[in-house]
């Protein structure tokens, strides 16, 4: 079932939502910036320098990624609950250029990025017995690159959740102090 909210999230992600000045910035644009170069370099270096098999890497990384996913999800739900019950929500939405949707949808994208990263890191465990993957060096390199790229983007998204949460808390405190 497609709801109005889920549709707006995808609209925000690909096209953007207009702010008070009629400008629009998509959620995708936050991924397409100079940090993309860092993610590519990080993934390339890790893929070339880490000599552990992709299957062993998958087994090592899955628990930490799952832990971060659970922690970020709980954090986002806590922020969402505090926003819903907060009288300061209206003031915060007035100060946010594209409204409160930017914060909410940004958190939703962070969860999506973490879910995709989690699934990507699970895949090598599923195909561990595959002889094709084990013997094709280019395929192993490409798979490692994708895994480390996703991991790097996930760390960045976790940091964005922390920044948005902190900004929201500071705004709530500022509004309470004005009263």
N, C-alpha and C positions, 0 to 999 in steps of 0.2 A: 504494500500500500504506500503510495507516494503522498506525503503530506506537504503542505505549503512550506513548512520549515525546512524539510530536507531538500525541496526544490530550490528554495532561496539560497541554501548553502552552496549548491552546485552553481547557481547563477553567480553568486559572489565569487566563487573560486575561479570560474572561467571568464566572466564578463565584468564583475565588480558591481558594487552598489553605489549609487550616487550619494555624495555628501551634500551638505547645505549649499556649497558653491557650485554644484552641478558636475563636479569632477568625480571620476570613477577609477578605482584601483582594484584590480582583481587579486584574489588570494594567490593565484599562480605567479603573479609578478614578484611575490616575496621569495619564491624559489629561484627565479631567473635574475640573479644579480651576481656581483663579483664573487660571492661566496661559493658559487658553483665551481669556480676554478679551484678553490681550496678542496672541495669534495672530490673532484676528479684527481687532483694530485695526491691526496690522501689515499684514495682507493687504489691508484696506480702503484704507489710506493708499498702499501700493505700487500697488494697482490704479488708484487715482485720479490719483496724482502721476507715475507713470512712463509717459511718452508713447511709449515704444518699442513697435513692433508686437509682438503676441504671438508671431509667427513668428520675428522677430529675437531676442526674448528667449529663446526655446527654443534657438536655435542658440548663443547666448552662454552659457547656463547649463548645458547638458548635460555639457560636459567637467568643470567643477568638481564637479558633483553626482556624476558617475561616479567621479571621483578620490576624493571623500570616501567613497563607497560601498565602493570597493576598500580604502581605508585602514582603515575601521572594521571591515570583514570580516576583514582580516588581524589587526587588533588583537584582535578577539574570539576568533579561532582561537588566537592566542598565549596569551590568558588561559585559554581552555578547556584547552589542552595543559598549561599550568603547573598548573592545578587538578587535572587527572587524575593527574599524576605527583607531586603534592605530598602529603606525609604530613600536612600541616596542614589538609587539606580537611575532615576530621572536626571539628576544633576550630572552623573557620570556620562550618560548618553548624550547630554548636551555638549560636553567637552570633547567627546570622541568624534573625529572628523566624519566618519561614515556611520556613526551610531554604535550602539552596543553590539550590533551584529558582528563587527570586525573582531571583537574579543571572543564572542561565543563561537563564531565559525572558525576562528583561528585555533581555538582549543579543539574543536571537532576535527580539523585537518590534522592536528598533532596526533590525535588518537588514531586516525586513519593511517598516517605515516608509520606509526609504531606497529599497527596491525600488519601492514604490508611487510615491514622489516621482519617481524616475527615469523610470518609465513615463509619469506625468502630464506631465513636461516633454518627453518624446519626442512625445507626441500632436500638438502644434501643427505639428511638422515634417511629420508624416504628412498632415495636412489643410491644408497650406499653400496648395494650389491651389483650395481650396473658396471659392467666392464668398459662400456663405451666412454663413460665419464672419466674413469680412472686412467685411461691410456691416451686421451687426447689432451695434450698440454695446452693448446689454445683455448679449448672449451673450459678447462679447469681455471686458466687465468681469467677468462671472461666471467665465469661464475664467481670467482673470488672478488673480481672488480665490482660486480653488481652487489655482492654482499657487503663489502666494505663501504661502497658508496651509500647504500641504504642505511648502514650503521651511522655514517657521518651525518647524513641528513636527519636521522632520528635524534642524534645528540643535539643538533641545532634546533630542532623542533621542541625538544625538552627545555632548552634554554629559553625559547620564545614563550613557552607556557609560564615559566618562572617570571619572565619580564612582564607579561600581560597580567599575571596574578599580582605581582608587586605593584604595578601601576594602578590596578583596581583598588588594592588595599590602601594605597596612599591617597587616592581620590576619595575613598569613603571616609578616611580620617580627616582629610581637608574639609569635606562638606560638614562633618560633625563639629569641627572646630569653628566653622563660620556661624553655626547656630548658636 
